[in-house]
């Protein structure tokens, strides 16, 4: 798991200029999402998925949406209804 974390944070740093120490991946209990991180300064949400092992970065995501995601009883459902397809997306890895 540590190697995956290092790979994801390194890729984010390279593609978006974020400092590795500013990226905090948080494990999520979900059948769709394994980890999320949020950089409030750039409003970038990074989501690691369990379905295909890919990680995506979403630009312009307000803190309120991230808070709702982390508090949602079904993170995958909230993600699909409120984030996927609604914000500019970049595939980071996978």
NORLIN-V391757 format. One record per residue. PHI is phi in whole degrees, 0 to 359 (999 if undefined). PSI is psi as a letter, one per 30 degrees, with the letter a starting at -180 (999 if undefined). Layout:
{{PHI/PSI} {PHI/PSI}}
//
This chain:
{{999/e} {298/e} {297/e} {297/e} {302/e} {299/e} {296/e} {296/e} {294/e} {295/e} {295/e} {298/e} {301/e} {295/e} {279/e} {240/f} {75/g} {284/k} {281/k} {305/e} {291/f} {271/f} {257/j} {245/j} {281/k} {244/k} {294/k} {233/k} {274/j} {198/l} {279/f} {256/e} {246/k} {260/e} {214/l} {225/l} {217/l} {218/k} {252/j} {296/e} {297/e} {259/f} {58/h} {256/k} {257/k} {246/k} {233/k} {263/k} {259/l} {265/f} {295/e} {236/g} {74/g} {274/l} {238/k} {235/k} {248/k} {244/k} {267/k} {74/g} {275/k} {293/l} {305/e} {299/e} {292/e} {296/e} {298/e} {297/e} {299/e} {291/f} {265/f} {294/k} {296/e} {239/j} {295/e} {297/e} {296/e} {298/e} {303/e} {295/e} {274/f} {237/f} {237/e} {302/k} {82/f} {250/f} {230/k} {304/k} {237/k} {232/k} {282/k} {269/e} {203/l} {91/999}}
//
